[in-house]
Every structure is written in structure tokens, then in C-alpha cells.
Amino acid sequence: MGDIQTGEAHEATMEVIILGSGGGPMEDNTTAFLVRSTSTAWRPNSLLAVDAGVHLASIVKILEQHYPPSSDVGEPNTCRTVTTGPFKGLELPNESVDSNALHITQNMVETFLMTHPHLDHISGFVVNTSIFDGSRRKILAGMPTTIEAFKRHIFNGIIWPNLSDENEGFGLIHYYRLEPGGNLMVKNGGYVQLCDGLGVKGMYVTHGDCKETHFRQKSHDHSGSAMPYGVASPGATRQNSHCSESLSEITRKSHFIPPVDGKCVTDSTAYFIRDIASSQEIIIFGDLEADSVSKQDRNRKVWAEAAPKFATSQLKGILIECSYVSSRNKTQLYGHLTPFYLYEELLVLAKMVQELKASSRRDSNKRKLSNVIDHLFEESPRQTPRASIRKLSPISPKSIPRPDVPIFRSVMANLEDSLSKEVGNSPDGSSQSLRDNLDHALHGLKVVIIHVKETMKDGRDVKEMIMEDLMALEQEYRLGCEFIMSAPGLAVYL
């Protein structure tokens, strides 16, 4: 964990601190981030924790690397300021590294936002609950299926004590259920403010399928809406479930929703995180698989939300997994991405962005034509009936349908096949190759690679192989993305 960062801090609106970048098997480097708005000072509730496969131990390691040397330390009981690294500018009120790491988690992190409840994304949070003193409840936020999994399978008195404020728990943690797609009761796109300076909304993505039928929120069920702090979900007044019901009864009740499209899928989340001061955004993905593998369109819906944001320079970067190299067998991906499938998803986003820009250009031309016709009509009102030019009037942006971009469902046998794959006509109607259509369509987009699974074997580093695959695809298709390999202790400025 050296003094490493990417991006210009003085130009960025958000900082993402990488606490954990991997997807296993090393338990000290599992997925975890801290996100903050650069427009806010280092103060209570200024950090949002997104996933916490690791947490407190990683903060300690980062502070150890950037702790002010003893010669810079002032009088006892006075604050010192971190001058390098991800926590640059943070005043440390205590003497030791451990106590200052504790200060960060207890006072500066109020909400832990979870993408999904797999152990490599939550174990640090669960173990770190021993430092929660109850003076102020920590908020555990997530989509309804994630919170349900915590409630029934983690904080249930069997795996871990019920530390929540539901089912007569100890009240150290408050569950906050986010409305999928954003809270419709909240203005400005449904973003809910979870920490100082940052708003969040989430969309479901698919992280593989499973053999069982798990809890799933019905589309007409509003129990997953984001509840105000302190409002308990239905059933919160009941007795602790593991005491009053048998385990088989709990299991039966937690598997009552029919599967989607004939199969049960593992839910994960893509979080749009907005800097409130600037309206700039990033997306942090939980684990996911390509739509071409899942045969669903969940990722496409995320890209449809993201495309207009990128086209208007609002979306600055994404953090997305790439667990394995492209050569890994498709049957052994377990709901994850390879460089090939990651780039396939980026091509979908790029195609949407290009279609939006082409549509905008056509609208602009129509408006210019309409203005000319209106001007002529005003000069010679008797020559051209108004009804005859109505069809040339500008189209309202609200009347333009969202682009229905086909998912590239054909999975090529190898990289060479994927590089020669062609798609249909370009937005302007001419027949061109995919690489010509989408040249630099995502120019400037930072793509931070997370969740790489180490092989623990001799030979080439898997991260180098993944970056090599991505660079080969980028050289061929030229989307213009900037790929960044994450590492513990890295500060990403976006």
C-alpha cells in the first residue's frame, strides 16, 4: 500500500478509496471501498462505505503507510494531519494508528452500502460490528433482497447475534431498504442521500443463477421502498425469529417467491452514486455476469440509464468486476465477467451513447429546419398553410423512444472471432463495421477493474493478463476507455 493515486485530485468531484480490490482467495483483500465527495471536508458522516469484505484492518494498513513521522508529531493530545495517501488532509485526533482507524469507522462512516450479501463483500462489516458502541446506530443499506439475506441468514442469532433494530435485536444497526431504480418519492431522479454530499440509487443486476428459489421482491410489493431512519419494516415487533420458529420454518418463509423466467438468479446491484454539489456520477457494480450469459436484460437497463449521463459528461467512471481471464471456460464463471464479457458490455453502452448523440444531432437539424420554415411562414403567411408544415416541427425529447439496442448475444469461441464481429447499420444509416461506428464513443470514461480472483500459482500475474486482454480489445475497437487496475490503498479521483 504505497502512495498511489489515479486522477487529478483538484479536478475531481469524488474520491474512491480502495480498501479491498480482490474477489478471493486472499481474505485480506476482498471487495471494499470508501467514497466521499471532494466538496465536503473530512468530518462525521463524510465517508460512504460500499461493500466491506475488509474494512477496519485495511484502514489501519493505509494509515500505517502514511502516518506522520514522530518528528512531525506535535504536543500530546493535539491533532496531526495526514499529508500523503488516500486520507490526505485528514486530521487524526488520537495517538496510535489503531485508535485513529477506529475514529474513522466510528465517526466518519455512518452508512455501509452493500451490493449483495456474499461473504467476500460483507465479512469485514460483520466482524467489525464489535466496535459499534450503540451511541449512534450504523446504517446497513441495500436492496430489499440484500437486507432480507442479512436479516434471515446473518444477524439471526445463529451465524451472528441480531444486532439490528428489528425482531427485538440489540439495536446497533438499522436496515435501510433502497427502492430498486430509485425512490419515486424523492425529487432529482430518486437519489437518496446516504452520507454528506452523496446521493445513491441502485438497480438490480444478475450474479449467476442457483438451484434454489430465494426471497424476491414482487414488482407490486412496496415493502422494499427506502424507509425513513427509525421506521421498522413489517414484522419488526415480532419475537426473534430463531427463538420463536424452527429453522425449517424460517427457510420455508424466506423462499416463497417464484423464480424469474423459470430459474432463480442471484441478485446483485449497480449503484449510481451522485456528487450532490456537481451532479457528477460514478457507478459501482457488485458482482455480475454478462446479459449474453444470463439471457436477461438487467445490464442493458443499467446502460440505458448510464448512456445519457455519459453523453452529457455527467458520468465520470465505473468500478466493475473482471474476475477471470478471457480463456476461462464459460461454465466456470459462476456469475462473473472476463475481459471479453466486460468489453461486450461496454460495447452495448457505447452503441447507446452513439445512438443518443445521433438522435440529438437529428433533433438539432430538425429544429434548425423548423426555425427556417417558421421564419418563412411569418414573412409569407398566405403562401404556406400551417398544417402543411406541422410534420416538420421539432420533436419533443420526451416523445423520442429510448434506443432499443440489441444485446450482443452471440458469444464468440475466442477473441479473434470477437474482433471481426460486425453489427448492423450505423446511426446515420450507412453500413459500417462496429469498430468504425463506435470509435472513441466512450472517450474519457474511467473503468476501474475490481474483484480479480488471484490464482495463487506460479507464472504470470492474472491482473497483467486481464489488462493485456482489455488492451487488445481496446486497440481493436477503440472505445477510448481508460482502464485502471485497482489495488488496496489506491485513491481513485473521478
N, C-alpha and C positions, 0 to 999 in steps of 0.2 A: 504494500500500500504506500506508494510513493506520492510525491507532489504532482499529481497528474490531473489534467482537466482538458475538456474539449469545448470549443466555442468561446466567444468573446463575452466575458462576464459583464462588461459595461454596456453591451448592446442587448443582452438577454432579458427576457421578462420572467423566466423561470429557471431554477436550478434543480437538477435531479441528482441526488447523491446516491451512488450505487453502494448499498451495504452488502448485497449478495447478488452475484451475477449468474450463477450456475443453476443447473437442474439436477445436481447429484452426480456421482455418488458421494462427494465430499460434503459432509454435513455442516461444515463451517463456511460454506459458500453457496447457500441456497437463496432463492429469489427474495429480494427485499430492497425497498427504495425509500428515500425521504424526498419529498417535493416541497418547494417553497416558492413564493413569489418574491422576486428580487426588489419589488417596490415596497416591501414591508421590512421592518427591522427584525433582528433576532430578538424575539420576545415570546411570551407564553402563547401557545396555540399558533405559532407561525410555521410549523412543520406538519405536513401530512404524510403519515406512513402508508405506503402502498405495498401490500403483502409484507410478511415478516417471517420468512423461513429462517432468517437470522435477524437479530436486531441489536440488543444491548452489547453483546460481545464484539460485534463489528464496529459499533460506535467507539468502544474502548480502543480497538486496534487503530482506528483512524486518528483518534486523539493522541495516542502514543507516538504516532509518526509526526505529528505537528504540534506537540506540546511545547510551550515556550521554555527555552532552556533556563536553568536555575539562575543564570546571570541576569535574565530579563525579569525575574520574578520580583515584585515589589515587597512591601511590608506584609507581614502575615495578615490574613483576613481582608486583603484587598483583591479586587478583580484583576485578572490578567486577560489579555486579548490574543486570540489565535491569529497569527499573521500569514499562515500558508494553509493550503489544502481546502477541502470542501467546506469546512467550518470557519473559513477566513472571516474575520471581523466579529466573531462571537466572543463575548466576554464570559470568562469562566469564574464563577464566584467561589469555588472551593479549591482546596489544596491538591488533592490527588486526582489522577486520571479517572479512577473508578467513580468517585463521588461526582465528578463533573459529567461523566456519561450518564449517571443516574439523574442528574439535574436535567439533562436534555430530554430524556424519556419521560420523566415525571412531569415536567413543567412546559416543555415546548412542543410535545406531541400529545394532542388530545384525542385524535381520531386515527384508528387503524382501518384502512380501506382494503378489503380482501377481494381478489379476483375470483377465487374459488377455494374450496376447503381442503385441498390436498396438502399433505404434511410438509412438503418442501416449500410451501408458501405460508404456513401458519405456525410451525413448531416453535420458532423463536418467540412469537407473541404469547403462545400458551405457557411456555416455561417462564417467560419474563413477568407473568402475572403476579409472581411472588413479591414484586416490588410495588405493586399497586396498594396504596395505603388507605384508600377509601375516602380521602379528603375531597377528591373530585373524581367522579366516575369516568373511566375511559370509555370511549365510544367505539364499538365494533360495527363498522358499516359494510354493507354489501348488498348484493341482490337477494331476493327472497329465498332462493334455493340455497345460497351460501349460508345465510343466517340460520335457516332451518337445520342445516347439517351441523353447525356449531351447537345449536340448542339441543338436538337429539343425540348427537354422537360424540361431542367433545365435552362441553360443560353440562354433563348429565349426572355427575356424582359417581360415575364408573370410570371413564377414561380420565376425567379431571373434575375437581369439585365444581359445582354450579356457582360460578362467581358472578352470574348475571343478575339483573334485577327482575327476572321473570321466574315463574314457578317457585317462588319463595327462596330464591338464591341469596347469595351474600351481598349482592348489590354493588360490586366493584366495577361491573361492566354493563353498559347499556347498548342493546341491539338497535341499530338504525337501518331499517329496510328501505332501500332505494327503489323507486319506481322504474321498471325497465323502460328505457327510451327517454327518461326524464320525467320529472314531476310536472304534470299538466297544470297544477295549481300555482306553479312558480313562473313568473314572467322571465323574459330573456332566454327562452329556449329550454326551460325546465332544469337549469343547473342549480344544484343545492350547495350552499356554502358550507364546507366541512372544516375549513381552517381559515385563518386570517389571510385574505387576499385570493383564495382559490375556490372556484365552483366546480362541481362534478356532476356528470350524468353517465350512466352505464348502459351498454347494450349487450345482450347475450351473444356469445359465440360458442362453438362446439369443440369440445376437447375429447373426441372419440366417443365410442358407444360402449355399452356394458350389457351384461346379461340380465341384470335386474331392472325392476321398474321403480325408480326413485321418486321422491317428492317432486312435484312440478306444479307451479302456479298456473291455474286456469286463466285463460285470457279474460274472462269476465269477473275474475276474483280480484278485488281491490285490496286484499289483505297485505299485499306487498308494497303498498304505497309508503313513501317516506313519512314516517310519523314524527311529530314534534318530540323534542327531547323530553323524556319523562313519561311519555304515553306508552303504556304497555300494549303488546299485541294480544289478540284473543287467547284466552287460556292462561293468562299470566297470574291469575288469582288461584289457580288450581294448585294442589299439592305437588311436590317434587315428583316428576313422572316415574323415576326409577324406584321410588318408595311405594307409590300407590298402584302401579301397574306392572305386570310382568314384562320382561324384556321382549317376549314374542308379541305381546300386545302392542308395545311401542313400535316394533318393527313393522307390524301389520299396518298400523295407522300412518306410518311415515312412507308407505309405498302404495298410496291409494289412487294416484293419478295415472291414467293410461299412458303408454309411451307415445312419442311423437313419430308419425309416419311409420308405425309398426315396429319401432325399436326405441329403446331407451338410450338417450345420449347423456354424456357428462357435460354439464353446463360450466362455462367459464365466462369471463367478462372482458369487454373492451371498455376502458374508462376514458371519456373525453374530459380533460382537466383544463379549465379555463383560468387564465390570469384575469381577475376582475378589472384591474386598472387599465389594461391594454386590450382586453378581449382576445389576446393571442391564446392558442391552444396547443396541447400535445395530446397524444393518445398513448395510453399504456395498456397493452394487451396482456391478459392472462394466457395460459397455455391454450393452444388452438390447433386445429387441423384445417387443411385447405377445403374450400367448398367442393372442389372436384373430387375429393376423397369422401367427405361426409354426405355428398349428394343433397346438401341443403344450401340455402342462400343467406345464411346469417352473416357471413363475412361481407357479402355483396351489400347488405343493408348498412353495415358499418361504413364501407367505402362510399356508398351513396350519401351518407351523412358527412363524410370527410371531404369529398371531392369539391363541393362549392367553397368549403373553408380554405382548402389549399389554393383553389383558383383565385381567391381574393386575398391571398397572402396572410390568412388568419392561422392556418395550421403550420406549425414550425417543425414538428418532428414526431416520430413514433418510436416507442420501445416495443419490440416484438421478438418473439422467441424464434430460435433456429436451433433445434436440439441436436440434429444429426447431420452428417454429410449426405450429399445427394445420392450416393451409391447405396445407401441403406435400403434394404428390402421394404417395399410398401407395407407388407403385412406385419412389420415390426416397428412401425412408427408410433403406435399407441397414442394416437391423437395429437401428434406433434408435427412440426414443419421441418423440412430440409431446405437448403438454398434454392433448389428447383421450385418447390411449392411456395416458398416465400416470394420468389420473383414472379411466379404465376399470379399471386395475389396482388403484387404491386402493379402488374400489367393491367389488371382489372381497374385499379384506382386510376392509373394513367389514362386508360381509354375513357373513363368517365370524365376526367378533367378536360381532356381534349374535346369531348363532345359538348361539354358545358361552354368552353371557350368558343367553339364553332357556333353554337347556338347564340351566344352573346353577340358574336360578330354579325350573324344574320339579323338579329333583332336591331342592332345598331344601324345596319344598312336599310332595314325597313323603316325605321324611324326617320332616317335622313330622307328617304324617298317620300314618306308621308308628309314631312315638313315642306318639301318642294311642291307637292301636289296641293297642299293646303294654301301655300303662298299663291299658286296659280289660280286656285279657286277664288281666293279673296280678290284677285285682280280682275277675273272674268267670271263672275258668279253665274251668268246665264249660259255659259258655254258647256259646263260640265255639271250634271246633276250630282248632288251629294251622295245619293245612294249608289251611284256607279263607281265611286272610289272607296266605299266603305270597306271592301275586302282588302284594300291596300293599307288600312290603318294599322298602326303599331299594335303588336300583340302584348298583352299584359304578361309580365313574368309569371304571375300566378297561374295563367292559363296554359303555360308550357309544361307538358308532361315531363316527369323525371326520366332521364335516359334509362332505357331497359337494356343494359349491357349484358350480353351473354357471358356466362362463366366459361372459361376455357376448360371444358370438361374432359377433353382428350388428354390423357396422361401419356407423355412420350416415354418410350422404353429407355432412352438415355438422353444426355444433354445435347448430342448432335442433332437428334430429331427435334428437340425443343427449339433450337436456334433457327431452324429452317421453317418453323411453323408459320403459316400465313393466316390472316383473318380477312374479313370482307372489306368492303369499301371504306375509305377514309371519310371523315365527317363532311368533306366538301363534295363527296360523290365520286371521286376518282379512285381507280383501283391501284392501291399501293400496298407494300408489304407492311407488316406490323411494325418493324423497326423504323420505317420511314414515317409512318403515321404518328408514332409516339416519341419521336426524337426529342429528348430533353423535356418531356411532358412533366416530370417531377423534379425539375432542376431546383436545387436548393433544399430539398427535403432531407432532413437528417433521419437516418434509420439506425437506431441503436439496437444491436443484437444482444439478446439476453437468453438465459436458460440453456446454454450449451452444456451437454452432458459429456463429461470427461470420460475417456476410455480407460485411463489408468494403465495403459500399456506402453511398451517401448515403441519408438517410431515417431512419426510426425505429430505435431500438436494438432488436435482436432479443430481448434479455433483457427489455426492457419489454413487448414483445409477448407473450412466453411467460408472464410474470407476469399480464398482463391476461387472457389466455385462462384461466389457472388460477383467477384470482379470479372470473371469470364462472361457471365450473363450480362453484366453492365456494359462491358466492352462491345458486346454484340447488339444489345437493344438500346443502349444509350439513353436510359430514362433520366439520368442526371442526378440520381440519389447520391448522398454521401453516407456510406456505410461506416459505422463505428462499432467496434467490438467492446462490449462493456467489461469492466473489471472491478473488483472490490476496491473502494476508495476513490473511484473516478467521479469527478464532478462534471456533469454534462450541462452546459448552459444553452438554453433554447429560447 
